């Protein structure tokens, strides 16, 4: 009886995602982290001084596009059928 239990427990279940899916998941996560990293900063050390750097191209256009692209890659990685 114990041999049957061991055989049943050693059966490997197929992975939910394939190797390519995980690769795309990590690539999408890297784009999202990069987007948030580029969005950070630009503050002023003195609260009374205006710093126009917060409205730069990098923070207003590039960072949100990288984050959105990362989310699209994540959705693709989840929806892609493993081989």
Chimera marker file (.cmm) of the C-alpha trace (Angstrom):
<marker_set name="trace">
<marker id="1" x="0.000" y="0.000" z="0.000" r="1" g="1" b="0" radius="0.5"/>
<marker id="2" x="2.817" y="2.424" z="0.793" r="1" g="1" b="0" radius="0.5"/>
<marker id="3" x="4.408" y="1.842" z="-2.638" r="1" g="1" b="0" radius="0.5"/>
<marker id="4" x="1.210" y="2.978" z="-4.340" r="1" g="1" b="0" radius="0.5"/>
<marker id="5" x="1.168" y="6.171" z="-2.277" r="1" g="1" b="0" radius="0.5"/>
<marker id="6" x="4.807" y="6.868" z="-3.165" r="1" g="1" b="0" radius="0.5"/>
<marker id="7" x="4.092" y="6.381" z="-6.872" r="1" g="1" b="0" radius="0.5"/>
<marker id="8" x="1.103" y="8.693" z="-6.710" r="1" g="1" b="0" radius="0.5"/>
<marker id="9" x="3.061" y="11.373" z="-4.853" r="1" g="1" b="0" radius="0.5"/>
<marker id="10" x="5.996" y="11.298" z="-7.275" r="1" g="1" b="0" radius="0.5"/>
<marker id="11" x="3.866" y="12.113" z="-10.309" r="1" g="1" b="0" radius="0.5"/>
<marker id="12" x="4.919" y="15.490" z="-11.606" r="1" g="1" b="0" radius="0.5"/>
<marker id="13" x="2.207" y="17.944" z="-12.453" r="1" g="1" b="0" radius="0.5"/>
<marker id="14" x="2.781" y="20.030" z="-15.572" r="1" g="1" b="0" radius="0.5"/>
<marker id="15" x="3.909" y="23.584" z="-14.935" r="1" g="1" b="0" radius="0.5"/>
<marker id="16" x="1.366" y="26.323" z="-15.391" r="1" g="1" b="0" radius="0.5"/>
<marker id="17" x="3.653" y="28.391" z="-17.618" r="1" g="1" b="0" radius="0.5"/>
<marker id="18" x="6.456" y="27.365" z="-19.934" r="1" g="1" b="0" radius="0.5"/>
<marker id="19" x="10.008" y="28.665" z="-19.988" r="1" g="1" b="0" radius="0.5"/>
<marker id="20" x="9.171" y="31.332" z="-22.597" r="1" g="1" b="0" radius="0.5"/>
<marker id="21" x="6.245" y="32.572" z="-20.492" r="1" g="1" b="0" radius="0.5"/>
<marker id="22" x="8.495" y="33.139" z="-17.502" r="1" g="1" b="0" radius="0.5"/>
<marker id="23" x="11.044" y="34.895" z="-19.701" r="1" g="1" b="0" radius="0.5"/>
<marker id="24" x="8.366" y="37.317" z="-20.925" r="1" g="1" b="0" radius="0.5"/>
<marker id="25" x="7.075" y="37.790" z="-17.368" r="1" g="1" b="0" radius="0.5"/>
<marker id="26" x="10.520" y="38.866" z="-16.173" r="1" g="1" b="0" radius="0.5"/>
<marker id="27" x="11.037" y="41.130" z="-19.198" r="1" g="1" b="0" radius="0.5"/>
<marker id="28" x="7.697" y="42.839" z="-18.536" r="1" g="1" b="0" radius="0.5"/>
<marker id="29" x="8.559" y="43.224" z="-14.863" r="1" g="1" b="0" radius="0.5"/>
<marker id="30" x="11.901" y="44.804" z="-15.818" r="1" g="1" b="0" radius="0.5"/>
<marker id="31" x="10.114" y="47.364" z="-18.032" r="1" g="1" b="0" radius="0.5"/>
<marker id="32" x="7.716" y="48.237" z="-15.217" r="1" g="1" b="0" radius="0.5"/>
<marker id="33" x="10.535" y="48.648" z="-12.684" r="1" g="1" b="0" radius="0.5"/>
<marker id="34" x="12.545" y="50.743" z="-15.144" r="1" g="1" b="0" radius="0.5"/>
<marker id="35" x="9.527" y="52.964" z="-15.781" r="1" g="1" b="0" radius="0.5"/>
<marker id="36" x="8.979" y="53.612" z="-12.091" r="1" g="1" b="0" radius="0.5"/>
<marker id="37" x="12.704" y="54.221" z="-11.563" r="1" g="1" b="0" radius="0.5"/>
<marker id="38" x="12.759" y="56.825" z="-14.345" r="1" g="1" b="0" radius="0.5"/>
<marker id="39" x="9.688" y="58.506" z="-12.880" r="1" g="1" b="0" radius="0.5"/>
<marker id="40" x="11.273" y="59.018" z="-9.464" r="1" g="1" b="0" radius="0.5"/>
<marker id="41" x="13.249" y="62.036" z="-8.352" r="1" g="1" b="0" radius="0.5"/>
<marker id="42" x="13.029" y="65.644" z="-9.464" r="1" g="1" b="0" radius="0.5"/>
<marker id="43" x="12.068" y="66.956" z="-6.063" r="1" g="1" b="0" radius="0.5"/>
<marker id="44" x="13.431" y="70.098" z="-4.518" r="1" g="1" b="0" radius="0.5"/>
<marker id="45" x="15.377" y="70.238" z="-1.269" r="1" g="1" b="0" radius="0.5"/>
<marker id="46" x="13.670" y="73.495" z="-0.363" r="1" g="1" b="0" radius="0.5"/>
<marker id="47" x="9.861" y="73.492" z="-0.411" r="1" g="1" b="0" radius="0.5"/>
<marker id="48" x="9.693" y="77.147" z="-1.494" r="1" g="1" b="0" radius="0.5"/>
<marker id="49" x="11.764" y="76.631" z="-4.675" r="1" g="1" b="0" radius="0.5"/>
<marker id="50" x="9.984" y="75.572" z="-7.887" r="1" g="1" b="0" radius="0.5"/>
<marker id="51" x="11.742" y="72.833" z="-9.844" r="1" g="1" b="0" radius="0.5"/>
<marker id="52" x="10.482" y="72.508" z="-13.455" r="1" g="1" b="0" radius="0.5"/>
<marker id="53" x="12.347" y="69.187" z="-13.775" r="1" g="1" b="0" radius="0.5"/>
<marker id="54" x="9.244" y="67.335" z="-12.544" r="1" g="1" b="0" radius="0.5"/>
<marker id="55" x="7.587" y="68.021" z="-15.902" r="1" g="1" b="0" radius="0.5"/>
<marker id="56" x="10.426" y="66.649" z="-18.050" r="1" g="1" b="0" radius="0.5"/>
<marker id="57" x="9.868" y="64.350" z="-21.035" r="1" g="1" b="0" radius="0.5"/>
<marker id="58" x="11.309" y="61.457" z="-19.063" r="1" g="1" b="0" radius="0.5"/>
<marker id="59" x="8.741" y="61.711" z="-16.263" r="1" g="1" b="0" radius="0.5"/>
<marker id="60" x="5.673" y="62.726" z="-18.271" r="1" g="1" b="0" radius="0.5"/>
<marker id="61" x="5.997" y="60.657" z="-21.459" r="1" g="1" b="0" radius="0.5"/>
<marker id="62" x="8.748" y="58.019" z="-21.327" r="1" g="1" b="0" radius="0.5"/>
<marker id="63" x="8.067" y="56.492" z="-17.902" r="1" g="1" b="0" radius="0.5"/>
<marker id="64" x="4.316" y="55.910" z="-18.373" r="1" g="1" b="0" radius="0.5"/>
<marker id="65" x="4.945" y="54.443" z="-21.840" r="1" g="1" b="0" radius="0.5"/>
<marker id="66" x="7.508" y="51.994" z="-20.407" r="1" g="1" b="0" radius="0.5"/>
<marker id="67" x="5.111" y="50.992" z="-17.632" r="1" g="1" b="0" radius="0.5"/>
<marker id="68" x="2.259" y="50.501" z="-20.105" r="1" g="1" b="0" radius="0.5"/>
<marker id="69" x="4.507" y="48.470" z="-22.409" r="1" g="1" b="0" radius="0.5"/>
<marker id="70" x="5.566" y="46.330" z="-19.444" r="1" g="1" b="0" radius="0.5"/>
<marker id="71" x="1.925" y="45.651" z="-18.553" r="1" g="1" b="0" radius="0.5"/>
<marker id="72" x="1.186" y="44.659" z="-22.157" r="1" g="1" b="0" radius="0.5"/>
<marker id="73" x="4.157" y="42.272" z="-22.125" r="1" g="1" b="0" radius="0.5"/>
<marker id="74" x="2.880" y="40.801" z="-18.837" r="1" g="1" b="0" radius="0.5"/>
<marker id="75" x="-0.575" y="40.216" z="-20.328" r="1" g="1" b="0" radius="0.5"/>
<marker id="76" x="0.991" y="38.590" z="-23.386" r="1" g="1" b="0" radius="0.5"/>
<marker id="77" x="3.135" y="36.339" z="-21.169" r="1" g="1" b="0" radius="0.5"/>
<marker id="78" x="0.079" y="35.209" z="-19.221" r="1" g="1" b="0" radius="0.5"/>
<marker id="79" x="-2.094" y="34.604" z="-22.286" r="1" g="1" b="0" radius="0.5"/>
<marker id="80" x="0.568" y="32.834" z="-24.376" r="1" g="1" b="0" radius="0.5"/>
<marker id="81" x="0.115" y="29.068" z="-24.571" r="1" g="1" b="0" radius="0.5"/>
<marker id="82" x="3.105" y="27.088" z="-23.367" r="1" g="1" b="0" radius="0.5"/>
<marker id="83" x="4.577" y="24.727" z="-25.916" r="1" g="1" b="0" radius="0.5"/>
<link id1="1" id2="2" r="1" g="1" b="0" radius="0.2"/>
<link id1="2" id2="3" r="1" g="1" b="0" radius="0.2"/>
<link id1="3" id2="4" r="1" g="1" b="0" radius="0.2"/>
<link id1="4" id2="5" r="1" g="1" b="0" radius="0.2"/>
<link id1="5" id2="6" r="1" g="1" b="0" radius="0.2"/>
<link id1="6" id2="7" r="1" g="1" b="0" radius="0.2"/>
<link id1="7" id2="8" r="1" g="1" b="0" radius="0.2"/>
<link id1="8" id2="9" r="1" g="1" b="0" radius="0.2"/>
<link id1="9" id2="10" r="1" g="1" b="0" radius="0.2"/>
<link id1="10" id2="11" r="1" g="1" b="0" radius="0.2"/>
<link id1="11" id2="12" r="1" g="1" b="0" radius="0.2"/>
<link id1="12" id2="13" r="1" g="1" b="0" radius="0.2"/>
<link id1="13" id2="14" r="1" g="1" b="0" radius="0.2"/>
<link id1="14" id2="15" r="1" g="1" b="0" radius="0.2"/>
<link id1="15" id2="16" r="1" g="1" b="0" radius="0.2"/>
<link id1="16" id2="17" r="1" g="1" b="0" radius="0.2"/>
<link id1="17" id2="18" r="1" g="1" b="0" radius="0.2"/>
<link id1="18" id2="19" r="1" g="1" b="0" radius="0.2"/>
<link id1="19" id2="20" r="1" g="1" b="0" radius="0.2"/>
<link id1="20" id2="21" r="1" g="1" b="0" radius="0.2"/>
<link id1="21" id2="22" r="1" g="1" b="0" radius="0.2"/>
<link id1="22" id2="23" r="1" g="1" b="0" radius="0.2"/>
<link id1="23" id2="24" r="1" g="1" b="0" radius="0.2"/>
<link id1="24" id2="25" r="1" g="1" b="0" radius="0.2"/>
<link id1="25" id2="26" r="1" g="1" b="0" radius="0.2"/>
<link id1="26" id2="27" r="1" g="1" b="0" radius="0.2"/>
<link id1="27" id2="28" r="1" g="1" b="0" radius="0.2"/>
<link id1="28" id2="29" r="1" g="1" b="0" radius="0.2"/>
<link id1="29" id2="30" r="1" g="1" b="0" radius="0.2"/>
<link id1="30" id2="31" r="1" g="1" b="0" radius="0.2"/>
<link id1="31" id2="32" r="1" g="1" b="0" radius="0.2"/>
<link id1="32" id2="33" r="1" g="1" b="0" radius="0.2"/>
<link id1="33" id2="34" r="1" g="1" b="0" radius="0.2"/>
<link id1="34" id2="35" r="1" g="1" b="0" radius="0.2"/>
<link id1="35" id2="36" r="1" g="1" b="0" radius="0.2"/>
<link id1="36" id2="37" r="1" g="1" b="0" radius="0.2"/>
<link id1="37" id2="38" r="1" g="1" b="0" radius="0.2"/>
<link id1="38" id2="39" r="1" g="1" b="0" radius="0.2"/>
<link id1="39" id2="40" r="1" g="1" b="0" radius="0.2"/>
<link id1="40" id2="41" r="1" g="1" b="0" radius="0.2"/>
<link id1="41" id2="42" r="1" g="1" b="0" radius="0.2"/>
<link id1="42" id2="43" r="1" g="1" b="0" radius="0.2"/>
<link id1="43" id2="44" r="1" g="1" b="0" radius="0.2"/>
<link id1="44" id2="45" r="1" g="1" b="0" radius="0.2"/>
<link id1="45" id2="46" r="1" g="1" b="0" radius="0.2"/>
<link id1="46" id2="47" r="1" g="1" b="0" radius="0.2"/>
<link id1="47" id2="48" r="1" g="1" b="0" radius="0.2"/>
<link id1="48" id2="49" r="1" g="1" b="0" radius="0.2"/>
<link id1="49" id2="50" r="1" g="1" b="0" radius="0.2"/>
<link id1="50" id2="51" r="1" g="1" b="0" radius="0.2"/>
<link id1="51" id2="52" r="1" g="1" b="0" radius="0.2"/>
<link id1="52" id2="53" r="1" g="1" b="0" radius="0.2"/>
<link id1="53" id2="54" r="1" g="1" b="0" radius="0.2"/>
<link id1="54" id2="55" r="1" g="1" b="0" radius="0.2"/>
<link id1="55" id2="56" r="1" g="1" b="0" radius="0.2"/>
<link id1="56" id2="57" r="1" g="1" b="0" radius="0.2"/>
<link id1="57" id2="58" r="1" g="1" b="0" radius="0.2"/>
<link id1="58" id2="59" r="1" g="1" b="0" radius="0.2"/>
<link id1="59" id2="60" r="1" g="1" b="0" radius="0.2"/>
<link id1="60" id2="61" r="1" g="1" b="0" radius="0.2"/>
<link id1="61" id2="62" r="1" g="1" b="0" radius="0.2"/>
<link id1="62" id2="63" r="1" g="1" b="0" radius="0.2"/>
<link id1="63" id2="64" r="1" g="1" b="0" radius="0.2"/>
<link id1="64" id2="65" r="1" g="1" b="0" radius="0.2"/>
<link id1="65" id2="66" r="1" g="1" b="0" radius="0.2"/>
<link id1="66" id2="67" r="1" g="1" b="0" radius="0.2"/>
<link id1="67" id2="68" r="1" g="1" b="0" radius="0.2"/>
<link id1="68" id2="69" r="1" g="1" b="0" radius="0.2"/>
<link id1="69" id2="70" r="1" g="1" b="0" radius="0.2"/>
<link id1="70" id2="71" r="1" g="1" b="0" radius="0.2"/>
<link id1="71" id2="72" r="1" g="1" b="0" radius="0.2"/>
<link id1="72" id2="73" r="1" g="1" b="0" radius="0.2"/>
<link id1="73" id2="74" r="1" g="1" b="0" radius="0.2"/>
<link id1="74" id2="75" r="1" g="1" b="0" radius="0.2"/>
<link id1="75" id2="76" r="1" g="1" b="0" radius="0.2"/>
<link id1="76" id2="77" r="1" g="1" b="0" radius="0.2"/>
<link id1="77" id2="78" r="1" g="1" b="0" radius="0.2"/>
<link id1="78" id2="79" r="1" g="1" b="0" radius="0.2"/>
<link id1="79" id2="80" r="1" g="1" b="0" radius="0.2"/>
<link id1="80" id2="81" r="1" g="1" b="0" radius="0.2"/>
<link id1="81" id2="82" r="1" g="1" b="0" radius="0.2"/>
<link id1="82" id2="83" r="1" g="1" b="0" radius="0.2"/>
</marker_set>
